[in-house]
Amino acid sequence: MGETNLPKNSLAPLRLADGSVPEACFLDLDGTLISRSSEKVFLTGLVREGILPPSGFLAFLLGYLVHPLVTLREGKGWNRWYLKGIEPEEIGARAAECAGELLRNNLRKSTALLAEELAEAGSTLVLMSASLVQIAETIGRGLGIGEVMASVPEVSEGEFTGRLSGTRPWGRNKLALAEALCIERGFAMERCAGAGDSWSDRFLLLSCGCPVVVCPDRKLERMARSRGWRTIGGRHTRWA
């Protein structure tokens, strides 16, 4: 990545305009905290190890063909049909392996250092990801991030249904979840920091008092430049 050996003091800490520490920092996962799509790595592993049968993979692909408008509205990560019929214990074990691999090989050191400094200064770290909660929580624990909001797969009769339960943290939903947490904790969005890499993260970033973009896509990079947001450069993580 070109950033794995950054010294801890090589990045200026994230601070609000008045110099104070953000009350919370909402961190995106894929592309921001790690340099790969976590669920793409996870899905590839399930196929490689034979846990996901060919019929399950075909059903997953069929979901995109049948529901193109959903993909446009919700982004590529809405489809969890590949989980249907698999036991949660199996997915939990594989998710832990995937998270360990991503932490070892794909952690964006610059983002991790900024987050670590904020935590030491008293800011509450919140990992927000549309990836599976089993992956996000394991990565969060590995980095000492206690608050995690991610996609929760629905379970019925001991197996995944292929659907999600609750709100998926993506696009406008990220902002809604962040606002709800701020109300619960007594934080103010304008007193918080946010980090993201994709155009879909703009809703959250526009509401944070201290936004930072990490290896952004072109549209988010243009927005960041026009607004003077802090930018950490690098190759953008593509989803497909």
C-alpha positions as CSV (number, residue, x, y, z in Angstrom):
1,M,0.0,0.0,0.0
2,G,2.9,2.3,0.4
3,E,1.9,3.3,3.9
4,T,2.6,0.3,6.1
5,N,5.7,1.7,7.8
6,L,4.3,5.2,8.6
7,P,5.7,6.5,11.9
8,K,3.0,7.2,14.5
9,N,3.7,11.0,14.4
10,S,3.7,11.3,10.6
11,L,0.0,12.3,10.4
12,A,-1.5,15.4,12.0
13,P,-4.4,14.4,14.3
14,L,-8.0,15.0,13.3
15,R,-9.4,18.0,15.1
16,L,-12.4,20.2,14.8
17,A,-12.1,23.8,13.6
18,D,-11.7,25.1,17.1
19,G,-8.9,22.6,17.8
20,S,-10.9,20.3,20.1
21,V,-11.1,16.5,19.9
22,P,-14.2,15.2,18.0
23,E,-16.7,13.6,20.3
24,A,-16.9,10.6,18.1
25,C,-15.4,9.4,14.8
26,F,-17.5,7.3,12.4
27,L,-15.2,5.1,10.4
28,D,-16.0,3.3,7.2
29,L,-14.5,-0.2,6.7
30,D,-13.9,-1.3,3.1
31,G,-11.6,1.1,1.3
32,T,-11.2,3.3,4.3
33,L,-9.8,1.2,7.1
34,I,-8.8,-1.7,4.9
35,S,-7.8,-1.6,1.3
36,R,-10.0,-4.4,0.0
37,S,-13.7,-5.3,-0.1
38,S,-14.1,-7.5,3.0
39,E,-17.1,-9.3,1.8
40,K,-15.6,-10.0,-1.6
41,V,-12.7,-11.6,0.1
42,F,-15.1,-13.5,2.3
43,L,-17.3,-14.7,-0.5
44,T,-14.3,-15.8,-2.6
45,G,-13.1,-17.9,0.4
46,L,-16.5,-19.6,0.8
47,V,-16.5,-20.6,-2.9
48,R,-12.9,-21.8,-2.8
49,E,-13.4,-23.9,0.3
50,G,-16.6,-25.5,-1.0
51,I,-18.8,-24.0,1.7
52,L,-20.9,-22.2,-0.8
53,P,-22.2,-24.7,-3.4
54,P,-22.4,-23.7,-7.1
55,S,-26.2,-23.5,-6.7
56,G,-25.8,-20.9,-3.9
57,F,-23.4,-18.8,-5.9
58,L,-25.7,-18.9,-9.0
59,A,-28.6,-17.8,-6.8
60,F,-26.5,-14.9,-5.5
61,L,-25.7,-13.8,-9.0
62,L,-29.3,-14.2,-10.1
63,G,-30.3,-11.7,-7.4
64,Y,-28.5,-9.0,-9.2
65,L,-30.0,-10.0,-12.6
66,V,-33.5,-10.1,-11.2
67,H,-33.3,-6.9,-9.1
68,P,-31.1,-4.3,-11.0
69,L,-33.1,-1.4,-9.6
70,V,-32.4,-2.5,-6.1
71,T,-28.7,-2.6,-6.9
72,L,-28.9,1.0,-8.2
73,R,-30.8,2.2,-5.1
74,E,-29.0,0.2,-2.4
75,G,-25.5,-0.5,-3.9
76,K,-23.9,-3.8,-4.7
77,G,-23.8,-5.0,-1.1
78,W,-27.5,-5.5,-0.6
79,N,-27.5,-9.1,-1.9
80,R,-26.8,-11.7,0.8
81,W,-28.5,-14.6,-0.9
82,Y,-25.3,-16.6,-0.8
83,L,-25.8,-17.1,2.9
84,K,-29.1,-18.9,2.6
85,G,-29.0,-22.3,4.2
86,I,-25.6,-22.0,5.8
87,E,-25.3,-22.3,9.6
88,P,-24.3,-19.2,11.6
89,E,-21.5,-21.1,13.4
90,E,-19.8,-21.9,10.0
91,I,-20.1,-18.3,8.9
92,G,-18.8,-17.0,12.2
93,A,-15.7,-19.2,12.0
94,R,-15.0,-18.2,8.4
95,A,-15.6,-14.5,9.1
96,A,-13.0,-14.6,11.9
97,E,-10.5,-16.1,9.5
98,C,-11.3,-13.5,6.8
99,A,-11.0,-10.6,9.3
100,G,-7.6,-11.9,10.5
101,E,-6.4,-12.0,7.0
102,L,-7.6,-8.5,6.2
103,L,-6.0,-7.1,9.4
104,R,-2.7,-8.7,8.6
105,N,-2.5,-7.9,4.9
106,N,-4.8,-5.0,4.1
107,L,-5.0,-2.5,6.9
108,R,-4.7,1.1,5.8
109,K,-2.1,2.2,8.4
110,S,-2.8,5.9,7.9
111,T,-6.4,5.5,8.9
112,A,-5.6,3.1,11.7
113,L,-3.1,5.6,13.2
114,L,-5.6,8.5,13.0
115,A,-8.2,6.4,14.7
116,E,-5.8,5.3,17.4
117,E,-4.8,8.9,18.1
118,L,-8.4,9.9,18.4
119,A,-9.2,7.1,20.8
120,E,-6.2,8.0,23.0
121,A,-7.5,11.6,23.0
122,G,-10.9,10.5,24.2
123,S,-13.0,10.3,21.0
124,T,-15.5,7.4,20.7
125,L,-14.7,5.3,17.7
126,V,-17.6,3.8,15.7
127,L,-17.0,1.4,12.9
128,M,-19.8,1.6,10.3
129,S,-19.9,-0.9,7.4
130,A,-22.4,-2.5,5.1
131,S,-20.3,-5.6,5.3
132,L,-21.4,-8.5,7.5
133,V,-21.4,-7.8,11.2
134,Q,-19.4,-11.0,11.8
135,I,-16.5,-9.6,9.8
136,A,-16.8,-6.0,11.0
137,E,-17.0,-6.9,14.7
138,T,-13.9,-9.1,14.5
139,I,-12.0,-6.4,12.8
140,G,-13.3,-3.9,15.3
141,R,-12.1,-6.0,18.2
142,G,-8.7,-6.4,16.6
143,L,-8.3,-2.6,16.5
144,G,-9.9,-1.9,19.9
145,I,-13.1,-0.3,18.4
146,G,-16.0,-1.1,20.7
147,E,-18.8,0.4,18.7
148,V,-19.7,-1.5,15.5
149,M,-22.7,-1.0,13.1
150,A,-22.8,-3.5,10.2
151,S,-25.2,-5.7,8.2
152,V,-26.9,-8.3,10.3
153,P,-28.0,-11.5,8.5
154,E,-31.5,-12.8,9.3
155,V,-31.6,-16.3,10.9
156,S,-34.6,-18.6,10.9
157,E,-34.6,-22.2,12.4
158,G,-30.8,-22.1,12.9
159,E,-29.9,-21.1,9.3
160,F,-29.4,-17.8,7.4
161,T,-32.4,-16.9,5.2
162,G,-30.3,-14.8,2.8
163,R,-32.1,-11.6,3.9
164,L,-30.9,-8.9,6.3
165,S,-32.3,-7.9,9.7
166,G,-32.5,-4.2,10.6
167,T,-30.9,-1.3,8.9
168,R,-27.9,-1.8,6.6
169,P,-25.3,0.9,7.2
170,W,-24.9,2.3,3.6
171,G,-25.6,5.7,2.0
172,R,-28.3,7.7,3.8
173,N,-28.7,4.9,6.4
174,K,-25.2,5.6,7.7
175,L,-26.2,9.1,8.5
176,A,-29.5,8.0,10.1
177,L,-27.7,5.5,12.3
178,A,-25.0,8.0,13.3
179,E,-27.6,10.6,14.2
180,A,-29.4,8.1,16.3
181,L,-26.2,7.2,18.2
182,C,-25.4,10.9,18.7
183,I,-28.9,11.4,20.3
184,E,-28.4,8.4,22.5
185,R,-24.9,9.5,23.7
186,G,-25.5,13.2,23.8
187,F,-23.1,13.9,20.9
188,A,-23.6,16.5,18.2
189,M,-22.9,15.5,14.6
190,E,-21.1,18.8,13.9
191,R,-18.8,17.9,16.8
192,C,-17.9,14.5,15.3
193,A,-15.4,13.2,12.7
194,G,-16.2,10.9,9.8
195,A,-14.0,8.9,7.4
196,G,-15.0,7.4,4.1
197,D,-13.9,6.5,0.6
198,S,-17.0,6.3,-1.5
199,W,-19.6,8.7,-3.0
200,S,-22.2,6.9,-0.9
201,D,-20.4,8.1,2.2
202,R,-21.1,11.8,1.4
203,F,-24.3,12.0,3.4
204,L,-22.4,11.2,6.6
205,L,-19.3,13.2,5.8
206,L,-21.4,16.3,5.0
207,S,-22.9,16.2,8.4
208,C,-19.7,15.7,10.3
209,G,-17.7,18.7,11.6
210,C,-14.4,17.0,10.8
211,P,-14.7,14.9,7.6
212,V,-11.7,13.0,6.0
213,V,-11.7,11.1,2.8
214,V,-9.4,8.1,2.3
215,C,-8.3,6.9,-1.2
216,P,-11.6,8.3,-2.5
217,D,-13.5,7.6,-5.7
218,R,-13.5,10.4,-8.3
219,K,-16.8,12.0,-7.3
220,L,-16.0,12.0,-3.6
221,E,-12.5,13.3,-4.4
222,R,-14.0,16.3,-6.3
223,M,-16.4,17.0,-3.4
224,A,-13.5,16.9,-0.9
225,R,-11.4,19.2,-3.0
226,S,-14.1,21.8,-3.4
227,R,-14.9,21.8,0.3
228,G,-11.3,21.7,1.5
229,W,-11.7,18.4,3.3
230,R,-8.7,16.5,4.5
231,T,-7.7,13.8,2.0
232,I,-5.5,10.7,2.4
233,G,-4.5,9.7,-1.2
234,G,-4.0,6.3,-2.6
235,R,-5.6,3.7,-4.9
236,H,-9.4,3.5,-4.5
237,T,-10.8,0.2,-3.5
238,R,-13.1,-1.1,-6.3
239,W,-16.0,-3.4,-5.5
240,A,-16.0,-5.4,-8.7
